[in-house]
Amino acid sequence: MAGLSIQELLGEAEAGLDLELLAGEQGLENMIQAPRIQKPGLALAGYTTNLHPDRIQVLGSTELSYLNQLPGDTAEANLRQLCELKISCLIITKGQTPPQMLIDKAEKYNIPLLLTQHQSSKFISLVTQFLEERLLPQTTVHGVLVDVLGVGVLLLGKSGIGKSEVALDLVLKGHRLVADDVVKVRMKLPAVLFGEGSDLLHYHMEIRGLGIINIKHLFGVASIRERKKIDVAIELVEWQESVEYDRLGLEEESYRLLDIDIPLLKLPVRPGRNMTSIVEVAARNQLLKEMGYHSAREFQDRLEKRMAETAWLHSHCIIGDNLE
């Protein structure tokens, strides 16, 4: 399972967590490894056996009021025991003011102490939903991801075969680039793959002989998008005369990524073939398949029906001739 740093959690804007840092800035690189949340009430009482340091520790009204009513020496000892476990972070809910002892311990042990205005129940629901998606498996793929007519097309193939050139031509036709060269793939529930560009290469593309270009600056914001669901993978392969390529479209292959199968097409590349148009048609055909219309299968059904009718007529002609 992937990890998430407290720095990334603090900078998350879309999830609506409404977090601010109170103390423990030196521990912002601490990692969260599990989506489940823990309320360390028993740990504040001195019982830390079942505490999980890799989880977010949420302090609500009950925990803070209990901490405030403890004798000073007991509260200090219990907090020290808790912080020595190197927990990932502490989050106070409802905008409550933490005791100075808690702030001091967070600073001393480099444990980020965060504050949210949400009530405990709402915050736990929000952060759990966010972490369940954010901590799902992820990987990187060498390829190009393009949004073609709303279809996420992942272009694969060995280096130099022309993936970036095809993507550039698609952008010139009005389609949108998501990522070039390095595609970060993340799984989202229930079983969907989303791709996005790396932070360093975002919006950039390498064209051999031309160099690095910025698609966003050249063609505007309408030519790019941040992330896209991956609907189909297309592998560009070198044309080989000895290989028999699929000519009907009935052979369905898949590309396995993060234990999810994506429809895979293998397109041979040779001079004279307009690969951009073929990729665009492949995206249109994928849209039809998702709507339940499979051109190759329809053609096969019509062909088999015609062959059956011809065989029936032929057999009846033979029987009629014999009767005469």
C-alpha positions in Angstrom: 0.0 0.0 0.0 1.2 3.5 -0.8 2.1 6.0 1.9 1.1 9.6 2.3 3.2 12.3 4.0 1.7 14.7 6.5 2.9 17.5 4.2 0.7 16.1 1.4 -2.2 15.7 3.8 -1.8 19.3 4.9 -1.7 20.6 1.4 -4.8 18.7 0.2 -7.4 21.1 -0.9 -10.0 19.1 -2.8 -11.0 16.8 0.2 -12.2 19.7 2.3 -10.2 18.6 5.4 -9.6 22.3 6.5 -6.3 21.6 8.2 -3.7 24.0 9.7 -0.4 23.3 11.4 0.0 24.2 15.1 3.3 22.5 15.9 5.8 19.8 14.9 6.8 21.2 11.5 9.9 19.1 11.6 7.8 16.0 11.3 5.9 16.8 8.2 7.6 14.0 6.3 6.1 11.5 8.6 4.1 8.9 6.7 0.5 7.7 7.0 0.3 4.0 6.0 -3.3 3.1 6.8 -6.6 4.7 6.0 -8.2 3.9 9.4 -8.3 6.6 12.0 -7.6 6.1 15.7 -8.7 8.1 18.8 -6.0 7.7 21.4 -8.2 7.9 24.5 -6.7 4.8 26.2 -3.2 6.0 25.2 -3.8 9.2 27.1 -4.6 7.0 30.1 -1.3 5.2 29.8 -2.4 2.1 27.8 -0.6 2.1 24.5 -0.6 -1.6 23.6 -3.0 -1.4 20.7 -2.0 2.0 19.4 -1.0 2.1 15.7 1.6 4.8 15.1 1.1 4.8 11.3 -2.6 6.0 11.7 -3.9 9.5 12.2 -4.6 10.1 15.9 -7.7 12.3 16.3 -8.3 14.3 19.5 -11.8 15.4 20.1 -13.6 17.1 23.0 -13.6 13.9 25.1 -9.8 13.3 24.8 -8.8 17.0 25.4 -11.1 17.3 28.5 -9.7 14.1 29.9 -6.2 15.3 29.3 -6.9 18.7 31.0 -8.3 17.0 34.2 -5.3 14.7 34.7 -2.7 15.7 37.3 0.2 17.5 35.7 2.8 14.8 36.3 0.4 12.0 35.0 -0.5 14.0 31.9 3.1 14.7 31.2 4.1 11.1 31.6 1.3 9.7 29.5 1.9 12.2 26.7 5.6 11.4 26.7 4.8 7.7 26.4 2.4 8.4 23.5 4.9 10.6 21.6 7.8 8.2 22.0 5.9 5.7 19.8 6.7 8.0 16.9 3.1 8.5 15.8 2.5 10.0 12.4 0.4 13.0 13.6 -2.2 14.4 16.0 -5.3 16.2 14.8 -7.5 18.3 17.0 -11.1 18.7 15.9 -13.8 21.5 16.4 -11.1 24.2 16.4 -10.3 23.6 20.1 -7.3 25.1 21.7 -4.7 22.5 22.7 -3.0 22.6 26.1 0.5 24.0 26.0 1.9 20.7 27.2 0.6 19.0 24.1 2.2 21.7 21.8 5.5 21.3 23.6 5.5 17.5 23.3 4.7 17.8 19.5 7.6 20.1 19.0 10.0 18.0 21.0 9.2 14.7 19.3 8.7 16.2 15.8 5.0 15.1 15.7 2.8 17.4 13.5 0.0 18.8 15.5 -2.9 19.8 13.2 -6.2 21.6 13.8 -9.5 21.3 11.9 -12.7 23.2 12.4 -14.8 20.1 11.6 -16.5 18.1 14.3 -14.8 14.7 15.0 -17.5 12.6 13.3 -17.5 14.7 10.1 -13.7 14.9 9.9 -13.2 11.2 10.4 -15.7 10.5 7.6 -13.9 13.0 5.3 -10.4 11.9 6.0 -11.2 8.2 5.9 -12.8 8.5 2.4 -9.8 10.5 1.2 -7.2 8.1 2.5 -9.0 5.0 1.2 -8.6 6.3 -2.3 -5.2 8.1 -1.8 -3.5 5.0 -0.2 -4.6 2.6 -2.9 -1.8 1.0 -5.0 0.0 3.2 -7.6 2.7 2.8 -10.1 4.4 4.5 -13.1 4.3 3.4 -16.7 6.5 4.4 -19.6 4.1 5.7 -22.2 1.8 8.6 -23.2 -1.7 9.2 -21.9 -4.1 11.2 -24.1 -7.8 12.1 -23.8 -9.4 11.3 -27.2 -13.1 12.1 -27.4 -13.4 11.4 -23.6 -11.6 8.1 -23.9 -8.4 7.7 -21.9 -5.9 6.2 -24.4 -2.6 4.9 -23.0 0.0 4.7 -25.8 2.7 2.1 -25.2 5.7 0.9 -27.1 9.4 0.9 -27.1 11.3 4.2 -27.0 11.5 6.0 -30.3 8.6 4.2 -32.0 6.5 7.4 -32.2 4.2 7.6 -29.2 4.9 11.3 -28.6 4.5 12.2 -32.2 1.1 10.5 -32.4 0.1 12.3 -29.2 1.2 15.6 -30.6 -0.8 15.0 -33.8 -3.8 14.2 -31.6 -3.4 17.5 -29.7 -3.3 19.3 -33.1 -6.6 17.7 -33.9 -8.2 19.1 -30.7 -7.6 16.2 -28.3 -5.9 16.6 -24.9 -2.6 15.5 -23.5 -2.5 14.1 -19.9 1.1 12.8 -19.6 4.1 12.1 -21.8 6.9 9.7 -21.2 6.1 9.0 -17.5 2.5 8.2 -16.6 1.6 8.0 -12.9 -1.2 5.4 -12.5 -3.3 5.3 -9.4 -6.1 2.9 -8.7 -9.4 4.2 -7.4 -12.4 2.3 -6.0 -14.0 0.1 -7.1 -11.5 -0.9 -9.8 -10.7 2.0 -12.0 -7.3 3.3 -13.1 -6.5 7.0 -13.4 -3.4 8.4 -15.0 -1.6 11.7 -14.5 1.7 13.3 -15.3 4.7 13.6 -13.0 5.2 16.9 -11.2 8.4 17.6 -13.2 7.2 16.7 -16.7 3.7 18.1 -16.4 2.5 19.5 -19.8 5.9 18.9 -21.4 6.6 16.6 -24.3 9.8 15.4 -25.9 10.0 15.4 -29.7 13.2 14.0 -31.1 15.0 16.5 -33.2 12.9 19.3 -31.7 13.5 18.9 -28.0 11.2 19.6 -25.0 8.0 21.6 -25.7 5.3 22.9 -23.4 1.9 21.8 -24.7 0.0 24.1 -22.4 2.0 27.2 -23.5 1.9 26.3 -27.2 -1.8 25.3 -27.5 -3.5 26.6 -24.4 -5.2 25.1 -21.4 -7.8 23.4 -23.5 -5.1 21.1 -24.9 -4.2 19.5 -21.5 -5.9 17.9 -18.5 -4.6 17.0 -15.1 -5.8 13.3 -14.9 -7.9 10.9 -16.9 -9.4 7.4 -16.4 -7.5 4.9 -18.5 -10.0 3.2 -20.8 -7.9 1.4 -23.4 -4.2 0.7 -24.0 -2.7 0.8 -27.5 0.8 -0.7 -28.1 2.7 0.6 -31.1 4.8 -2.2 -32.5 7.2 -2.4 -35.5 5.6 -4.0 -38.6 7.0 -7.5 -39.3 6.1 -9.3 -42.5 6.2 -12.7 -40.8 3.6 -11.7 -38.2 -0.1 -12.2 -38.9 -2.0 -9.3 -37.5 -5.6 -9.3 -36.4 -7.8 -8.2 -39.4 -11.3 -8.7 -38.0 -11.0 -7.3 -34.4 -12.2 -10.4 -32.8 -9.0 -11.2 -30.9 -9.3 -9.3 -27.6 -6.2 -8.9 -25.5 -5.7 -7.1 -22.2 -3.0 -5.2 -20.5 -2.7 -5.9 -16.8 -1.9 -3.0 -14.6 -2.2 -3.0 -10.8 -4.2 -6.3 -11.1 -6.8 -4.6 -13.4 -7.2 -5.7 -17.0 -7.4 -2.9 -19.6 -8.4 -3.6 -23.2 -5.2 -3.8 -25.3 -4.8 -3.1 -29.0 -1.5 -3.8 -30.9 -1.1 -1.5 -33.9 1.8 -2.2 -36.3 3.7 0.9 -37.4 5.1 1.2 -40.9 5.6 4.1 -43.4 2.4 5.2 -45.0 0.1 4.3 -42.1 -1.6 7.3 -40.5 -1.3 6.1 -36.9 -3.0 9.2 -35.5 -6.2 8.5 -37.4 -6.1 4.9 -36.5 -5.7 5.7 -32.8 -8.6 8.2 -33.1 -10.8 5.5 -34.7 -9.8 3.0 -32.0 -11.0 5.5 -29.4 -14.3 5.9 -31.2 -14.7 2.1 -31.5 -14.0 1.8 -27.8 -16.9 4.2 -27.1 -19.1 2.0 -29.2 -18.0 -1.1 -27.3 -18.8 0.5 -24.0 -22.3 1.3 -25.3 -22.7 -2.4 -26.1 -22.0 -2.2 -29.9 -19.2 -4.4 -31.2 -18.6 -4.0 -34.9 -16.5 -7.0 -35.4 -18.9 -9.3 -33.6 -21.8 -7.9 -35.5 -20.0 -8.6 -38.8 -19.2 -12.1 -37.7 -22.8 -12.8 -36.7 -24.0 -11.5 -40.1 -21.4 -13.6 -41.9 -22.4 -16.8 -40.0 -26.0 -16.1 -40.6 -25.4 -15.7 -44.4 -23.3 -18.8 -44.5 -26.1 -20.8 -42.7 -28.7 -19.5 -45.1 -26.5 -20.4 -48.1 -25.9 -23.9 -46.7 -29.6 -24.4 -46.1 -30.5 -23.3 -49.7 -27.7 -25.5 -51.1 -28.9 -28.5 -49.2 -32.5 -28.0 -50.3 -31.4 -27.6 -53.9 -29.5 -30.9 -53.8 -32.6 -32.7 -52.2 -34.9 -31.2 -54.9 -32.6 -32.3 -57.7 -32.5 -35.9 -56.3 -36.4 -36.0 -56.1 -36.7 -35.1 -59.8 
